[in-house]
Amino acid sequence: MNRLLYIGGSPRKERSRSAMVADRLLTRLKERYPELSVERLDVFDIDLPAFDQDAVAGRYHLLAGNAVDPEQADAWRDLKKWTDQFLSFDSYLIATPMWNFGIPYRLKQYIDILTQPGLTFRNDSDGNVEGLAQGRRAIIVAASAMPFGSLPEIDGLDFQLAYLKAWLGFIGVTDIGAVRVAGTFGPDDVVAAAMAQAFTDADRLANTM
Ligand SMILES: Cc1cc2nc3c(=O)[nH]c(=O)nc-3n(C[C@H](O)[C@H](O)[C@H](O)COP(=O)(O)O)c2cc1C
């Protein structure tokens, strides 16, 4: 683990519970890997390119095994800057709240930008897919008001952690650790217990990385 991209998915800055736990995990990781270089990317603080008509058209050309049309070249060059940056890291720390059972739209936009044929995955005409981000590691810190992970009757509604794991697997990242910060709404003592558990889990995970 040499270069880590810390992807912040919450707009709540210093109040963000996912960021608090991710920061703690990062502190522990730096103790283990003093040479670790970390870059932070907060998806609510950056100008992400729109993933719109030209970008989508380019994507369909590539999926069909053709080149991107000249009219789409600018949009595609823009996207490639983001995938190049992403792929220049060997590890990722994604800290995100759950929003409406999934992830915040800005994080989804970032993922839509990154997930491109020939850049982060490869496909053939038979529908076989190979992720191109293989060999990298990822940690997900997933915050939610509801106590996901401890109440089986709600876990089927988790399109946050489950989605991020599925996406990382799609682009070839299979070495994934996760910490839930779950149950962040309720009486103070309940929330404090959820945070204490998340910090403990973060310490434990950092020790295994
Ligand atoms: C727009 C929005 C939608 C939310 N949707 C959910 C949800 O579907 N399920 C849930 O458990 N919590 C939901 N929450 C609560 C957050 O996931 C929770 O407060 C989390 O701890 C916030 O993390 P953060 O402090 O890192 O932003 C939502 C919060 C917001 C602002």
The ligand as an SDF file (V2000), in Angstrom:
LIG
                    3D

 31 33  0  0  0  0  0  0  0  0999 V2000
  -30.5720   12.8420    1.7910 C   0  0  0  0  0  0  0  0  0  0  0  0
  -30.3560   11.8260    2.8730 C   0  0  0  0  0  0  0  0  0  0  0  0
  -30.8650   10.5490    2.7240 C   0  0  0  0  0  0  0  0  0  0  0  0
  -30.6550    9.5880    3.7290 C   0  0  0  0  0  0  0  0  0  0  0  0
  -31.1410    8.3200    3.5270 N   0  0  0  0  0  0  0  0  0  0  0  0
  -30.8920    7.3710    4.4600 C   0  0  0  0  0  0  0  0  0  0  0  0
  -31.3340    6.0240    4.2650 C   0  0  0  0  0  0  0  0  0  0  0  0
  -31.9330    5.6620    3.2570 O   0  0  0  0  0  0  0  0  0  0  0  0
  -31.0930    5.1230    5.2430 N   0  0  0  0  0  0  0  0  0  0  0  0
  -30.4050    5.4460    6.3810 C   0  0  0  0  0  0  0  0  0  0  0  0
  -30.1940    4.5750    7.2120 O   0  0  0  0  0  0  0  0  0  0  0  0
  -29.9570    6.7140    6.5740 N   0  0  0  0  0  0  0  0  0  0  0  0
  -30.1750    7.6720    5.6460 C   0  0  0  0  0  0  0  0  0  0  0  0
  -29.7030    8.9470    5.8370 N   0  0  0  0  0  0  0  0  0  0  0  0
  -28.9330    9.2540    7.0520 C   0  0  0  0  0  0  0  0  0  0  0  0
  -27.4280    9.2010    6.8420 C   0  0  0  0  0  0  0  0  0  0  0  0
  -27.0220    8.0470    6.1390 O   0  0  0  0  0  0  0  0  0  0  0  0
  -26.7370    9.2070    8.2100 C   0  0  0  0  0  0  0  0  0  0  0  0
  -27.0840   10.3860    8.8950 O   0  0  0  0  0  0  0  0  0  0  0  0
  -25.2300    9.1010    8.0880 C   0  0  0  0  0  0  0  0  0  0  0  0
  -24.6800    8.8950    9.3680 O   0  0  0  0  0  0  0  0  0  0  0  0
  -24.6300   10.3620    7.4900 C   0  0  0  0  0  0  0  0  0  0  0  0
  -23.2650   10.1680    7.2650 O   0  0  0  0  0  0  0  0  0  0  0  0
  -22.2970   11.4330    7.1660 P   0  0  0  0  0  0  0  0  0  0  0  0
  -22.3810   12.0800    8.5070 O   0  0  0  0  0  0  0  0  0  0  0  0
  -20.9610   10.8700    6.8600 O   0  0  0  0  0  0  0  0  0  0  0  0
  -22.8350   12.3210    6.0750 O   0  0  0  0  0  0  0  0  0  0  0  0
  -29.9220    9.9220    4.8710 C   0  0  0  0  0  0  0  0  0  0  0  0
  -29.4180   11.2360    5.0190 C   0  0  0  0  0  0  0  0  0  0  0  0
  -29.6230   12.1720    4.0360 C   0  0  0  0  0  0  0  0  0  0  0  0
  -29.0640   13.5660    4.2000 C   0  0  0  0  0  0  0  0  0  0  0  0
  1  2  1  0
  2  3  1  0
  2 30  2  0
  3  4  2  0
  4  5  1  0
  4 28  1  0
  5  6  2  0
  6  7  1  0
  6 13  1  0
  7  8  2  0
  7  9  1  0
  9 10  1  0
 10 11  2  0
 10 12  1  0
 12 13  2  0
 13 14  1  0
 14 15  1  0
 14 28  1  0
 15 16  1  0
 16 17  1  0
 16 18  1  0
 18 19  1  0
 18 20  1  0
 20 21  1  0
 20 22  1  0
 22 23  1  0
 23 24  1  0
 24 25  2  0
 24 26  1  0
 24 27  1  0
 28 29  2  0
 29 30  1  0
 30 31  1  0
M  END
$$$$
